[in-house]
Amino acid sequence: MIKPLLKKSRFRATFLMSIEMRILSGYNKGKDGENMKYFIKEYDTRYFAGIEFENGVSNLDDMKKIPKLWDKLFVTDLKNIQNTKSPHHFIGLEMYGLDFQETGTFDYYAMIETEGLIEPNLGIVTKKLKKGRYICFPIPFDQISQEIKLIYDYIKSEKIKVHMGFDYEDYLPTEDYGEAGAILNFCLLLEEDAK
């Protein structure tokens, strides 16, 4: 049985608060010297299917609507996605276009892992995450925005080369995101593996 991530009001409130903090704090303003826990994991090519936030996320009002995207995935669209992996594995995928620095707009997808690419239907999109080494930072969901800012600061200060085209929140099947202290992995593809 799927534990809906965004069904519980605590999860929704934490998610909204973290989004506001993430926008207000900015991504790349840095302080040096933070020691961050992370691991590097080699992944084969992976496939995900889900739904996209229409017209991209460009402001705080858009970001506040992301929990509704997750609700829609769980309530309406999940049943239309074939060949999902078991146990279910969900990610929040953020993709940054070449104009991100100027526009501040990015694409956001609520997704579940599948066995391969699936035929797009009824608004379902599929994405392929490249084979390669990913740097993953275990972080508390309750502090996602503050932690992501620290991660980007750390990457900048340590000169870690990551692919700047996307990142994702890896929701772990063993965690309950309606409860305090739940952990997720924030992951980025290492640049040398992005080719």
N, C-alpha and C positions, 0 to 999 in steps of 0.2 A: 504494500500500500504506500502511496506517495504521501509524504508529510508536506502539505502546502507551506512553502516558505513564507508567503506573505499573508496567510489567512489570519494569523494572530496579530492582535492590535499592537502588542509590544514590538514585534518585528517591524511592522509598518512604521511605527513612530520612530524607532531607531534608524530605520532606513532613510526616512525623510530628513531626520536631523543630520545624519551623516552626509547626505547629499548637500544640504545647505552649507555645512562646514567645508566640504570639499570645494565648492564653488568659491566661497568667501576666502579660503586660505590660499588658493592658487596651487599649482602643481610644482613649479620648478624654483621657487624661492627657497634658498637653502641655508641650513646650518650644518657645519661640518662636524665630523667626529662621532656621530651616532653609531653605536654598534647595533647592527640589525641581525636578527636570526633569519637565516634563509637556507634553502637547499637547492641544489641544481639537479634536475631530473631529465633524463633523455626520454622523449616520447616518440612513438611512431606517429604517423599521420592519423589524425582523429577527425571525426565528423560529428557535427551537431545540427540539430534542426530546431526551429522555434519561430518566434515572431519578432518583428522589428518595430521599434518606436517610430511611427510615421513622421517623415520630414526631418528627422534628426533631433538631437537634444541640444538646445542652444542657450537656455537660460534656466533660472531657478524654478520658474513655473513649470517648464517641461520636466525638469528632474523630479518635481513633486508628483508627477503623473506616472513615473516608472513603476511604483507598486501596483498600479492598475494594470499595467502590461503583464506583470507576473500573475495577477488574479485572472486575467483573460487567458493566459497560457494554461493555468491549472483548471479553470472552470470550462472553457470552451474549446481550446485548440489542442490540448495534449492528446485527446482521443483521436485526432486526425494525423498524428505522427506515427508512422509505421517503423518497425525494426529498431526500437529503442534498446539500449543496452541495459542489462540488469546486474547489479542494482542500479536504479536510476541515478544519473549523474547530471547535475545542472550547473550551468555557468551563466554569468552576466558578462557578455562580450561587448567591449567598447572598441570601435574602430575609428581611427583618426585619418581624415583625408589630408591631402597636401595643403589645403587652405585652412586647416585647423587653427594655426597661430593667428590668422587674420579674423576668421569668423567665430572661433570658439565653439563651432558646431561639430558634434560627433554623432556617429550612429551607435545605437544601443540595441542589443538583442537579448531576449530571455530565451535560453536554449537548453535542450536536453541532448545527451550524447546518443548517437545512433550507430548502427553497424556500418553504414556507408552513406553516400549521398542519396537523398530520396527525391522523388519526383515532387517538385513544388506544386502545392494545391491549397486552395482555401486560405491563402495568405501565409502559408508556411514557407519559410526560407531555409536553405541549408548553407552551412559554412564548413570549410575544411581548414583545420589548424595544421600547420606544417610540421613535418617531422623535424626534430631538433632538440637542442638542450634549452630548457626553460629554467629561469631563476624564479623561485617561488618563496614567498614570504608568508609564514603562518601569522595571522593577525586576528585579534578579537573582533568579531562582527560589530560589537557594541561601539567600537572606536575606529570603524573602517575609514572614515575621512581623515582623521588625524594620522592614522597609521599610513595611509596611502601617500599623504604629503611627505611624511618622514621617509618612506621608501624612495620616492622620487628625489628627495634631498640626498639620501644616502647614495643612490645610483650616480647622481651628479658628482658628489664629493669624492667618491671612490673611482670615478671614471669607468664605470661598468658600461659596456656598450650593449644596449638593448635595441631591439627593433621598435621604432616609435610609431608603427602603424596600428598597433592594437595592444591591449592588455585584457585580462579577464579576472573576474572573481570566481574562484573555484569553490562551489558549495559542496561540502563534504557530506556523503550520505550518512555518516555516523553522528552528525551534529543536528541539534534541534535549534533552528534560528529564531524560535519564539522564546527561547530561554537565555538568560544572561550568561555570558562567558563562552558562547559558541565561537568556534574558530573556523576561519576559511583561509584558503591560500590565495594570495594575490600574485599572479604569474605574468611574466614577460618573456618573450623569446630572446635569447641571446643573439646579438647582431651577427656574429660569425656563422650562426646557423640559419640566418634569415635568407640567405641566397638561394 
